[in-house]
Amino acid sequence: MAAVDYAYPWSDILGDFKFRGDAGWAATLATLMRSTPWIEPALDAADRVLPVPLSAQRLRERGFNQSALLARQLAGPKADARTLLRIHATEAQSGLPRAQRLRNLNGAFAVEPARAAALRGKRVVLLDDVMTTGATLHAATQALREAGVAHITAVVLARTGID
């Protein structure tokens, strides 16, 4: 589920939020997401809301994980930024074609071993800021399925066209 198309004005706002360090957008964007049909019921039905994690390097560069900020605003105590891990840094997805995006993310995510048992049989919302080809969500979903998650709903703030 996506709240908006990745187009003006949302692409500019997301750029401010994500790349220019304007974390103050999180509450407003979360409100927009929650008002999108089907997103609030998915959040309510979820046992956990897991943001897509950044690599340690990208987190240091940016200073925050935009998906984690959105998850906290959307789901409060259900938001869990410590269970889904990015286990290796990957090249930025934005400039890659679809096939290379999929290869780039192969094995990039894992579930924190000490938290894996708590996910078995649960309903999870996997949250990211932008979806283009779905490669990131696909790779993260594979890690969650391997941990035994029963149901995964992907929610994004914005959806681009396939490139």
C-alpha positions in Angstrom: 0.0 0.0 0.0 1.3 3.5 -0.9 0.0 6.8 0.4 1.1 8.9 -2.6 2.7 8.8 -6.0 6.4 9.8 -5.9 5.7 13.0 -7.8 5.5 16.7 -7.1 5.0 17.9 -4.4 5.7 14.7 -2.6 9.1 14.0 -4.2 10.3 17.4 -3.1 9.0 16.9 0.4 10.5 13.4 0.6 13.8 14.9 -0.6 13.8 17.4 2.3 12.8 14.7 4.8 15.3 12.0 3.6 18.3 13.7 2.1 18.3 17.2 3.6 17.9 16.0 7.2 14.5 17.5 7.8 13.2 14.9 10.3 10.4 17.2 11.3 8.4 15.9 8.4 7.8 12.5 10.1 4.7 13.4 12.0 2.9 15.1 9.0 3.9 12.3 6.6 2.7 9.7 9.1 -0.6 11.4 9.4 -0.9 11.4 5.6 -0.1 7.6 5.5 -2.6 6.8 8.3 -5.4 8.6 6.4 -4.8 6.5 3.3 -7.5 3.8 2.8 -6.5 0.4 4.2 -3.3 1.5 5.9 -4.8 2.2 9.3 -6.6 -1.2 9.5 -3.3 -2.9 8.5 -1.5 -1.1 11.3 -4.2 -2.0 13.8 -4.1 -5.7 12.8 -0.3 -5.9 13.0 1.6 -7.3 15.9 4.7 -5.3 14.9 5.6 -2.6 12.5 9.1 -3.0 11.2 10.8 -0.2 9.3 13.3 -1.2 6.6 16.7 -0.7 8.2 19.6 1.4 6.8 23.2 0.3 6.7 25.3 1.6 9.6 27.2 3.8 7.1 24.0 5.3 5.6 22.6 5.8 9.1 25.7 7.7 10.1 25.6 9.9 7.0 21.9 10.7 7.3 21.7 10.9 11.1 18.3 9.0 11.2 16.4 6.3 9.5 13.4 7.9 7.9 11.4 4.7 7.8 12.0 4.2 11.6 10.8 7.8 12.2 7.6 7.1 10.2 7.1 3.7 12.0 7.3 5.4 15.4 4.8 8.1 14.4 2.4 5.5 12.9 2.6 2.7 15.4 4.0 3.9 18.7 4.8 0.8 20.8 4.3 -1.6 17.9 7.2 0.0 16.0 10.3 -2.1 16.3 13.5 -0.9 14.7 15.7 -3.6 16.3 14.3 -6.8 14.9 14.9 -6.5 11.1 18.6 -5.9 10.4 20.5 -4.8 7.4 23.5 -7.1 7.6 25.6 -5.5 4.9 25.7 -2.2 3.1 24.5 -2.1 -0.4 24.9 0.3 -3.3 22.2 3.0 -3.4 19.2 1.6 -5.2 18.1 4.8 -6.8 20.4 4.6 -9.8 20.1 0.9 -10.6 17.9 -1.0 -13.0 15.5 -3.6 -11.6 17.6 -6.7 -12.2 20.6 -5.1 -10.5 18.5 -3.8 -7.6 17.5 -7.4 -6.9 21.1 -8.7 -7.0 22.3 -5.7 -4.9 20.0 -6.7 -2.1 20.5 -10.5 -2.1 21.1 -11.4 1.5 21.1 -7.8 2.7 18.5 -8.4 5.5 18.2 -10.8 8.5 16.1 -11.0 11.6 18.0 -10.4 14.8 18.4 -14.0 16.1 17.4 -13.3 19.7 14.1 -11.7 18.5 13.2 -14.3 15.7 11.1 -16.6 17.9 8.8 -13.7 18.9 8.0 -13.2 15.2 6.8 -16.7 14.5 3.2 -16.7 13.4 2.8 -13.0 13.8 1.3 -10.3 11.5 3.8 -7.6 10.5 3.7 -4.3 8.6 6.9 -3.8 6.8 7.4 0.0 6.3 9.6 1.9 3.9 9.5 5.4 2.6 9.7 4.9 -1.2 9.0 1.9 -3.4 10.3 1.7 -7.0 10.7 -1.9 -8.2 9.9 -3.5 -4.8 13.4 -5.1 -4.6 14.0 -3.8 -1.1 10.6 -4.9 0.2 11.1 -8.3 -1.5 14.5 -8.9 0.1 13.3 -7.8 3.6 10.1 -10.0 3.2 12.3 -13.0 2.5 14.1 -12.6 5.8 10.9 -12.2 7.6 9.4 -15.3 6.0 12.5 -17.3 7.0 11.8 -16.2 10.6 8.3 -17.6 10.4 6.2 -14.4 10.1 2.7 -15.5 9.1 1.5 -12.3 7.3 3.4 -9.4 5.9 1.8 -6.2 4.6 4.1 -3.7 2.9 3.3 -0.1 3.4 5.2 2.8 1.8 4.8 6.5 1.9 5.4 6.9 -1.9 5.4 4.6 -5.0 7.4 5.5 -8.1 6.9 4.2 -11.6 8.9 1.1 -12.5 12.1 2.1 -14.3 
